[in-house]
Amino acid sequence: MSVIAADAVVRRAPDVVWRVTSGAVRVRRIGDRTDRAAADLTGPAARLWLIAEEPTPISQLVDEIGSDEDQVLELAATLTEIGWLVEVSAS
């Protein structure tokens, strides 16, 4: 599993399309035909996705999502590993 540092900055990957559906955010990586190419994000994962339109520090995600830092780091690491988020910098 990927590890995201607490001082990381992440954003949506540019090759992922998405839309808001009833109760979820549906994401799909363009050109990917694997099982991990698409999913419906809900709860904190959906909020993280919506906030990360621009490069966003983990600390800001924690504040805006309202979850604890460990949960946000785990979500960011999972979404980065799958390829839906990218880490753009770390201080």
C-alpha positions in Angstrom: 0.0 0.0 0.0 1.2 3.5 -0.8 2.1 5.8 2.1 1.2 9.5 2.0 3.0 11.8 4.4 1.0 14.1 6.6 2.6 17.1 4.9 1.8 15.9 1.4 -0.2 17.8 -1.2 -2.5 15.8 -3.5 -4.9 16.5 -6.4 -7.1 14.5 -8.7 -5.3 12.6 -11.4 -5.7 14.3 -14.8 -6.8 11.0 -16.6 -9.8 10.4 -14.4 -13.3 11.4 -15.3 -16.0 11.7 -12.8 -19.6 12.8 -12.0 -21.8 13.2 -9.0 -24.6 10.7 -8.8 -27.3 10.2 -6.2 -25.3 9.7 -3.0 -21.9 9.1 -4.6 -19.1 10.4 -6.9 -18.5 8.0 -9.8 -14.9 8.0 -10.9 -13.2 6.2 -13.9 -9.7 6.3 -15.2 -9.6 6.8 -18.9 -8.4 3.9 -21.0 -8.1 1.5 -18.0 -10.0 -1.8 -18.4 -9.0 -3.3 -15.1 -11.2 -4.0 -12.1 -9.8 -0.9 -10.3 -10.6 1.5 -13.2 -14.0 2.7 -11.8 -15.8 3.0 -8.5 -18.4 4.9 -6.7 -16.9 7.0 -3.8 -19.1 7.8 -0.9 -18.7 9.5 2.5 -15.3 10.9 3.3 -13.8 9.5 0.1 -16.3 11.4 -2.0 -15.6 14.6 0.0 -11.9 14.1 -0.5 -12.4 13.7 -4.2 -14.5 16.9 -4.5 -12.0 19.0 -2.5 -8.9 17.8 -4.3 -9.8 19.5 -7.6 -6.7 21.7 -7.1 -3.5 20.7 -5.2 -4.6 20.4 -1.6 -2.5 19.8 1.5 -3.5 16.8 3.7 -4.1 19.2 6.6 -6.7 21.1 4.6 -8.4 17.8 3.6 -8.5 16.9 7.3 -10.1 20.2 8.2 -12.6 20.2 5.4 -13.6 16.5 5.5 -14.0 16.5 9.3 -12.3 13.1 9.7 -9.2 12.4 11.7 -5.8 12.6 10.0 -5.2 8.9 10.0 -8.4 8.2 8.1 -7.7 11.0 5.5 -4.1 9.7 5.1 -5.4 6.2 4.5 -8.0 7.4 2.0 -5.4 9.5 0.2 -3.0 6.6 0.1 -5.6 4.2 -1.3 -6.8 6.7 -4.0 -3.2 7.4 -4.9 -2.3 3.7 -5.2 -5.3 3.1 -7.5 -4.3 6.1 -9.6 -7.2 8.5 -9.0 -5.1 11.0 -6.9 -1.6 12.1 -7.5 0.8 13.5 -4.9 2.1 16.8 -6.3 4.5 17.9 -3.6 5.6 17.5 0.0 7.2 20.1 2.3 
